[in-house]
């Protein structure tokens, strides 16, 4: 397996720290609003990465945080006459509901900033002790220029940043590049610390939580390209200062999602919330995975509709395979795939995923599998081939979080199929058509 490492700018063989185990952290949402489909891209992609590792037999420890204390949350609380905790809790639950709608797993480690405040304060104090941070009037800043490789991830040089980057100006700072680790405030929720009563800076929250949860350099740190700088760059700087490593062995970043060729904009009406998606979200997953994760993707209703229809065809094929085997009483969901032609689909799928998670190529394999399955359905009944075809197809689909709705036939369903067969054998076409309509009404055809 090879992964493109954003930190080195190279495709590298994947070698986990611990054999057969993978540690992953993906930056999660700041919970002051509902997530949009751009936010959904890293959710779906890194969920797919996790699923693939698990399919290959790795034990995956996956964490993604909730930033549940932030100026935007405090402002939302004031606007809605709620507490910051109430606002955060509402949107945390909305987020979990949305990712369930997207068919992504929710059984992962979900650290909240407010639950890790003690460790965050300790982390900031340690940076001060080591000389990488300093306190001024209750605020704490990180000395960027003490990190020789600062800017490596985002391919920026300190001199260029000093001369032209958009850096917040503060006369308290030793350098305009220095970023906030802790800010003194009496506005909204705050915590007592050795520095002041206040709140942590965003860039310290993730790296401190990773440190507490994993206790070592992790395998993969993921997120969108929009937070490479300054967020991930600043995470790395703090980790180098505290531990001498860059947080993760592999940094992975997904490209942006645009709408109709332009960046999403709420004010201009170019915004689609996940909760408002009115289509089968399995089709939406296929749409997101149809473009390589590092490339930008352009959303249009027409483009999405293509994959919604494509998923409907795929599901129909899976259901037909399942139903045919169930009707014959020979369904075997644990069968071994030993037919060379079918095993090749598994090999080709894995080969695509092993090359930096090339989901478009893996989708091409799935398309070929579906075509072969439909051909097999028209051929004389072969229980072994049908079972192997179903198993191989479902295995690859599940890596993508695409599970067809499958229900075992009831005795009444079986009786209807028998009545349909009997009517056709007797050339009673009126009766056959009547039974067929009933089967269609039950979504069995």
C-alpha positions as CSV (number, residue, x, y, z in Angstrom):
1,X,0.0,0.0,0.0
2,X,1.2,3.5,-0.9
3,X,-0.1,6.8,0.5
4,X,0.6,10.3,-0.7
5,X,2.2,12.1,2.3
6,X,1.3,15.8,2.2
7,X,4.3,16.5,4.5
8,X,6.9,15.1,2.2
9,X,5.0,15.6,-1.1
10,X,5.7,12.0,-2.1
11,X,3.9,8.7,-2.6
12,X,5.3,6.5,0.2
13,X,4.9,2.9,1.2
14,X,2.5,2.7,4.2
15,X,4.3,1.2,7.2
16,X,2.3,1.6,10.5
17,X,4.1,2.1,13.8
18,X,2.6,-1.1,15.1
19,X,2.1,-4.2,13.1
20,X,-1.5,-4.8,12.0
21,X,-2.7,-1.6,13.8
22,X,-3.5,1.8,12.4
23,X,-4.0,5.0,14.4
24,X,-5.9,7.8,12.7
25,X,-7.1,11.3,13.6
26,X,-9.2,13.6,11.4
27,X,-10.1,17.2,12.3
28,X,-13.8,17.4,13.1
29,X,-16.3,20.2,13.1
30,X,-16.6,23.4,15.1
31,X,-20.2,22.8,16.3
32,X,-22.1,26.1,15.7
33,X,-24.1,25.1,12.6
34,X,-25.2,22.2,10.4
35,X,-22.6,20.7,8.1
36,X,-22.6,21.3,4.4
37,X,-21.7,18.8,1.6
38,X,-18.1,20.2,1.5
39,X,-17.7,19.2,5.2
40,X,-19.1,15.8,4.2
41,X,-16.2,15.0,1.9
42,X,-13.5,14.3,4.5
43,X,-16.2,12.5,6.6
44,X,-17.0,10.1,3.8
45,X,-13.4,9.7,2.5
46,X,-11.7,9.0,5.8
47,X,-14.6,6.7,6.8
48,X,-13.8,4.8,3.6
49,X,-10.1,4.7,4.5
50,X,-10.9,3.3,7.8
51,X,-13.3,0.7,6.3
52,X,-10.6,-0.4,3.8
53,X,-8.0,-0.9,6.6
54,X,-10.4,-2.9,8.6
55,X,-11.4,-5.0,5.6
56,X,-7.6,-5.8,5.1
57,X,-7.5,-7.0,8.7
58,X,-6.0,-4.0,10.5
59,X,-7.2,-2.9,13.9
60,X,-8.0,0.7,13.5
61,X,-8.1,3.3,16.3
62,X,-9.9,6.2,14.8
63,X,-10.5,9.6,16.4
64,X,-12.2,12.8,15.2
65,X,-12.9,15.7,17.5
66,X,-15.6,18.2,18.2
67,X,-14.5,21.8,18.8
68,X,-17.2,22.7,21.3
69,X,-15.8,26.0,22.6
70,X,-15.2,28.8,20.1
71,X,-16.0,32.4,19.5
72,X,-18.6,31.4,16.8
73,X,-20.3,29.1,19.3
74,X,-20.5,31.9,21.9
75,X,-21.9,34.3,19.3
76,X,-24.5,31.7,18.3
77,X,-25.5,31.2,21.9
78,X,-26.0,35.0,22.3
79,X,-28.1,35.1,19.1
80,X,-30.3,32.2,20.2
81,X,-30.5,32.9,23.9
82,X,-28.9,29.6,24.8
83,X,-25.7,28.6,26.6
84,X,-22.6,27.7,24.6
85,X,-23.0,24.1,25.9
86,X,-26.6,23.9,24.6
87,X,-25.5,25.2,21.2
88,X,-22.6,22.8,21.0
89,X,-24.7,19.8,22.1
90,X,-27.4,20.5,19.6
91,X,-25.0,20.6,16.7
92,X,-23.0,17.6,17.9
93,X,-26.1,15.5,17.7
94,X,-27.0,17.1,14.4
95,X,-23.6,16.2,13.0
96,X,-23.9,12.6,14.2
97,X,-27.3,12.3,12.6
98,X,-25.9,13.7,9.4
99,X,-23.0,11.3,9.2
100,X,-25.4,8.4,9.9
101,X,-27.4,9.7,7.0
102,X,-24.2,9.6,4.9
103,X,-23.8,5.9,6.0
104,X,-20.5,6.7,7.8
105,X,-19.6,4.9,11.0
106,X,-20.1,6.7,14.3
107,X,-18.3,4.2,16.6
108,X,-15.1,6.1,16.8
109,X,-13.3,8.2,19.5
110,X,-15.0,11.6,19.7
111,X,-13.0,13.9,22.0
112,X,-14.6,17.2,22.9
113,X,-12.3,20.2,23.6
114,X,-14.2,20.9,26.8
115,X,-13.4,17.4,28.1
116,X,-9.7,17.8,27.6
117,X,-9.1,21.3,29.0
118,X,-6.8,20.0,31.8
119,X,-4.5,18.3,29.3
120,X,-4.6,21.3,26.9
121,X,-3.6,23.7,29.8
122,X,-0.8,21.3,30.7
123,X,0.4,21.1,27.1
124,X,0.6,24.9,26.9
125,X,2.4,25.1,30.2
126,X,4.9,22.6,28.9
127,X,5.6,24.7,25.8
128,X,6.3,27.6,28.0
129,X,8.6,25.6,30.2
130,X,10.5,24.4,27.1
131,X,10.9,28.0,25.9
132,X,8.7,27.6,22.8
133,X,5.9,29.7,24.2
134,X,5.6,32.9,26.3
135,X,2.9,34.6,28.3
136,X,2.0,38.3,28.0
137,X,-0.9,39.8,30.1
138,X,-2.6,36.4,30.4
139,X,-2.3,35.5,26.7
140,X,0.1,32.8,25.6
141,X,1.9,32.7,22.2
142,X,4.0,30.2,20.4
143,X,7.5,31.2,19.1
144,X,7.2,30.2,15.5
145,X,10.8,31.1,14.6
146,X,12.2,28.6,17.0
147,X,10.9,25.8,14.6
148,X,13.5,25.5,11.8
149,X,11.1,23.7,9.5
150,X,8.1,25.8,10.1
151,X,6.1,26.0,6.8
152,X,7.3,22.6,5.5
153,X,3.8,21.1,5.3
154,X,2.3,24.1,3.5
155,X,5.5,24.8,1.5
156,X,5.9,28.3,2.9
157,X,9.0,30.1,4.0
158,X,9.2,32.1,7.2
159,X,10.6,35.1,5.3
160,X,7.7,35.1,2.9
161,X,5.2,34.7,5.7
162,X,6.7,37.7,7.5
163,X,6.6,39.9,4.4
164,X,3.2,39.1,3.1
165,X,1.0,36.5,4.8
166,X,-2.3,37.4,6.4
167,X,-1.2,37.2,10.1
168,X,-3.2,38.7,12.9
169,X,-1.4,41.8,14.3
170,X,-0.8,42.1,18.0
171,X,1.7,44.5,19.7
172,X,2.0,41.8,22.5
173,X,3.7,39.3,20.2
174,X,7.5,39.0,19.8
175,X,6.9,38.2,16.1
176,X,3.8,38.7,13.9
177,X,4.0,35.0,13.0
178,X,3.5,33.8,16.6
179,X,0.1,32.2,17.1
180,X,-2.2,32.1,20.1
181,X,-2.1,29.1,22.4
182,X,-4.3,30.6,25.1
183,X,-6.3,33.8,25.2
184,X,-7.4,35.7,28.3
185,X,-11.1,36.6,28.1
186,X,-14.1,37.4,30.2
187,X,-16.5,36.8,27.3
188,X,-18.4,33.6,27.3
189,X,-17.2,30.3,28.7
190,X,-13.7,30.3,30.3
191,X,-11.4,28.2,32.3
192,X,-8.9,29.0,35.1
193,X,-5.3,28.4,34.2
194,X,-1.8,29.4,35.4
195,X,-1.8,32.0,32.7
196,X,-5.3,33.6,33.1
197,X,-9.0,32.9,33.0
198,X,-9.7,32.2,29.3
199,X,-9.8,29.7,26.5
200,X,-7.3,27.8,24.4
201,X,-6.4,28.6,20.8
202,X,-7.7,26.3,18.1
203,X,-4.3,25.1,17.0
204,X,-3.5,23.7,20.4
205,X,-6.7,21.8,20.9
206,X,-6.2,19.0,18.3
207,X,-2.5,18.4,19.0
208,X,-3.1,18.2,22.8
209,X,-6.0,15.8,22.4
210,X,-4.0,13.6,20.0
211,X,-1.2,13.6,22.6
212,X,-3.5,12.5,25.4
213,X,-5.5,9.9,23.4
214,X,-2.7,8.2,21.5
215,X,0.4,9.1,23.6
216,X,2.7,8.9,20.6
217,X,3.2,9.8,17.0
218,X,0.1,8.5,15.1
219,X,0.1,6.9,11.7
220,X,-2.3,9.2,9.8
221,X,-3.6,12.7,10.4
222,X,-6.3,13.8,7.9
223,X,-8.3,16.8,7.0
224,X,-9.2,19.2,4.2
225,X,-6.6,21.2,2.2
226,X,-8.2,24.4,3.6
227,X,-6.7,23.7,7.0
228,X,-3.2,22.8,6.0
229,X,-2.2,26.4,6.9
230,X,-2.2,27.5,9.5
231,X,-4.0,24.8,11.6
232,X,-2.0,21.7,10.6
233,X,1.2,23.6,10.2
234,X,0.8,24.9,13.8
235,X,0.0,21.5,15.1
236,X,3.2,20.2,13.7
237,X,5.2,23.1,15.2
238,X,3.9,22.4,18.7
239,X,4.5,18.6,18.4
240,X,8.1,19.2,17.3
241,X,8.6,21.5,20.2
242,X,7.1,19.1,22.8
243,X,8.0,15.6,21.4
244,X,10.4,16.0,18.4
245,X,8.0,14.5,15.9
246,X,5.5,15.8,13.3
247,X,2.3,14.5,15.0
248,X,1.8,11.8,12.3
249,X,3.8,9.7,10.0
250,X,1.5,10.4,7.1
251,X,-0.5,13.6,6.5
252,X,-3.5,13.2,4.2
253,X,-5.6,16.1,2.8
254,X,-8.7,15.9,0.6
255,X,-9.4,18.5,-2.1
256,X,-12.2,21.1,-1.9
257,X,-15.8,20.6,-3.1
258,X,-17.2,23.5,-5.2
259,X,-20.7,24.1,-6.3
260,X,-21.4,24.8,-10.0
261,X,-17.7,25.6,-10.4
262,X,-17.4,28.1,-7.6
263,X,-16.6,28.1,-3.9
264,X,-19.6,27.5,-1.7
265,X,-21.1,30.7,-0.4
266,X,-24.1,30.9,1.9
267,X,-24.7,34.6,1.1
268,X,-24.8,33.9,-2.6
269,X,-27.0,30.8,-2.2
270,X,-24.4,28.3,-3.2
271,X,-24.7,26.0,-0.2
272,X,-26.2,22.6,0.3
273,X,-26.5,21.2,3.8
274,X,-26.2,17.5,4.4
275,X,-29.5,17.4,6.3
276,X,-31.2,18.9,3.2
277,X,-30.0,16.2,0.8
278,X,-33.2,14.7,-0.6
279,X,-31.6,11.9,-2.5
280,X,-30.4,8.4,-1.5
281,X,-27.1,9.3,0.2
282,X,-25.5,6.2,-1.1
283,X,-25.6,7.8,-4.5
284,X,-24.0,10.9,-2.9
285,X,-21.2,8.7,-1.5
286,X,-20.6,7.3,-4.9
287,X,-20.4,10.8,-6.3
288,X,-17.9,11.9,-3.7
289,X,-15.7,8.8,-4.3
290,X,-15.9,9.1,-8.1
291,X,-13.1,11.8,-7.9
292,X,-9.7,11.1,-6.4
293,X,-9.6,12.5,-2.9
294,X,-6.7,14.9,-3.5
295,X,-8.4,16.5,-6.5
296,X,-11.1,19.2,-6.3
297,X,-14.6,18.0,-7.0
298,X,-17.4,20.0,-8.6
299,X,-21.0,19.5,-7.4
300,X,-24.0,20.0,-9.6
301,X,-27.4,18.5,-9.2
302,X,-27.0,16.8,-12.6
303,X,-23.7,15.2,-11.6
304,X,-25.2,13.9,-8.4
305,X,-28.2,12.5,-10.2
306,X,-26.0,10.4,-12.4
307,X,-24.6,8.6,-9.3
308,X,-28.0,8.4,-7.6
309,X,-29.3,6.5,-10.6
310,X,-26.1,4.4,-10.8
311,X,-26.5,3.3,-7.2
312,X,-30.1,2.4,-7.8
313,X,-28.9,0.0,-10.6
314,X,-26.2,-1.4,-8.4
315,X,-28.6,-2.1,-5.6
316,X,-31.1,-3.7,-7.9
317,X,-28.4,-6.1,-9.1
318,X,-27.3,-7.0,-5.5
319,X,-31.0,-7.5,-4.5
320,X,-31.6,-9.8,-7.5
321,X,-28.6,-12.0,-6.7
322,X,-29.6,-12.2,-3.0
323,X,-33.3,-12.9,-3.8
324,X,-32.4,-15.6,-6.4
325,X,-30.3,-17.4,-3.9
326,X,-32.7,-17.0,-1.0
327,X,-35.6,-18.2,-3.2
328,X,-33.7,-21.4,-4.0
329,X,-32.8,-21.8,-0.3
330,X,-29.0,-21.9,-1.0
331,X,-27.9,-18.4,0.2
332,X,-24.4,-18.7,1.7
333,X,-23.1,-15.4,3.0
334,X,-19.8,-16.8,4.2
335,X,-18.7,-18.5,1.0
336,X,-15.0,-18.4,-0.1
337,X,-14.3,-16.7,-3.4
338,X,-12.2,-19.3,-5.3
339,X,-13.3,-18.7,-8.9
340,X,-10.3,-16.9,-10.6
341,X,-12.5,-14.4,-12.5
342,X,-14.3,-13.4,-9.4
343,X,-11.2,-13.3,-7.2
344,X,-9.6,-11.0,-9.8
345,X,-12.3,-8.4,-9.0
346,X,-11.2,-8.4,-5.4
347,X,-7.5,-8.2,-6.4
348,X,-8.1,-5.3,-8.8
349,X,-10.2,-3.4,-6.3
350,X,-7.5,-3.7,-3.7
351,X,-4.8,-2.8,-6.2
352,X,-6.7,0.5,-6.8
353,X,-7.2,1.2,-3.2
354,X,-3.6,0.4,-2.4
355,X,-2.4,3.1,-4.8
356,X,-3.2,6.1,-2.5
357,X,-6.9,5.1,-2.2
358,X,-7.7,5.5,-5.9
359,X,-11.5,5.3,-5.4
360,X,-12.3,6.2,-9.1
361,X,-10.4,3.1,-10.3
362,X,-12.0,1.0,-7.6
363,X,-15.4,2.2,-8.8
364,X,-14.5,1.1,-12.3
365,X,-13.9,-2.4,-10.9
366,X,-17.3,-2.3,-9.2
367,X,-18.9,-1.3,-12.4
368,X,-17.4,-4.3,-14.1
369,X,-18.5,-6.6,-11.3
370,X,-22.1,-5.4,-11.6
371,X,-22.1,-6.0,-15.4
372,X,-20.7,-9.5,-14.9
373,X,-23.3,-10.2,-12.2
374,X,-26.2,-9.1,-14.5
375,X,-24.8,-11.5,-17.2
376,X,-24.7,-14.3,-14.6
377,X,-28.3,-13.7,-13.6
378,X,-29.4,-14.4,-17.1
379,X,-27.6,-17.7,-17.3
380,X,-28.6,-21.2,-15.9
381,X,-28.7,-21.3,-12.1
382,X,-25.3,-21.9,-10.5
383,X,-25.5,-21.6,-6.7
384,X,-21.7,-21.5,-6.2
385,X,-21.1,-18.8,-8.8
386,X,-24.0,-16.7,-7.7
387,X,-23.0,-16.9,-4.0
388,X,-19.4,-16.0,-4.8
389,X,-20.5,-13.1,-7.1
390,X,-22.8,-11.7,-4.4
391,X,-20.1,-12.0,-1.7
392,X,-17.3,-10.4,-3.8
393,X,-19.7,-7.5,-4.8
394,X,-20.9,-6.9,-1.3
395,X,-17.4,-7.0,0.1
396,X,-16.2,-4.2,-2.2
397,X,-19.3,-2.2,-1.8
398,X,-19.0,-2.3,1.9
399,X,-15.5,-0.7,1.8
400,X,-17.3,2.3,0.2
401,X,-20.0,2.3,2.8
402,X,-22.5,1.1,0.2
403,X,-24.8,-1.6,1.6
404,X,-27.8,-2.7,-0.3
405,X,-31.1,-3.0,1.5
406,X,-31.6,-6.8,1.7
407,X,-34.5,-8.6,3.4
408,X,-35.0,-12.4,3.5
409,X,-38.1,-13.6,1.8
410,X,-41.1,-14.4,3.9
411,X,-43.2,-17.5,3.3
412,X,-45.9,-15.3,1.7
413,X,-43.2,-13.9,-0.6
414,X,-42.1,-17.4,-1.6
415,X,-45.7,-18.4,-2.2
416,X,-46.2,-15.4,-4.6
417,X,-43.0,-16.3,-6.6
418,X,-44.3,-19.9,-6.9
419,X,-47.7,-18.6,-8.0
420,X,-46.0,-16.5,-10.6
421,X,-43.9,-19.4,-11.9
422,X,-47.0,-21.7,-12.0
423,X,-49.1,-19.1,-13.9
424,X,-46.4,-18.6,-16.5
425,X,-45.9,-22.4,-16.9
426,X,-49.7,-22.7,-17.4
427,X,-49.6,-19.8,-19.8
428,X,-52.1,-18.0,-17.6
429,X,-50.7,-14.6,-18.5
430,X,-53.4,-12.6,-16.9
431,X,-52.7,-14.3,-13.5
432,X,-49.0,-14.1,-14.1
433,X,-49.3,-10.3,-14.7
434,X,-51.4,-9.9,-11.6
435,X,-48.9,-11.7,-9.4
436,X,-46.0,-9.8,-10.9
437,X,-47.6,-6.5,-10.0
438,X,-48.0,-7.7,-6.4
439,X,-44.3,-8.7,-6.4
440,X,-43.3,-5.3,-7.8
441,X,-45.4,-3.6,-5.2
442,X,-43.4,-5.4,-2.5
443,X,-40.1,-4.3,-4.2
444,X,-39.3,-7.9,-5.0
445,X,-38.7,-7.4,-8.7
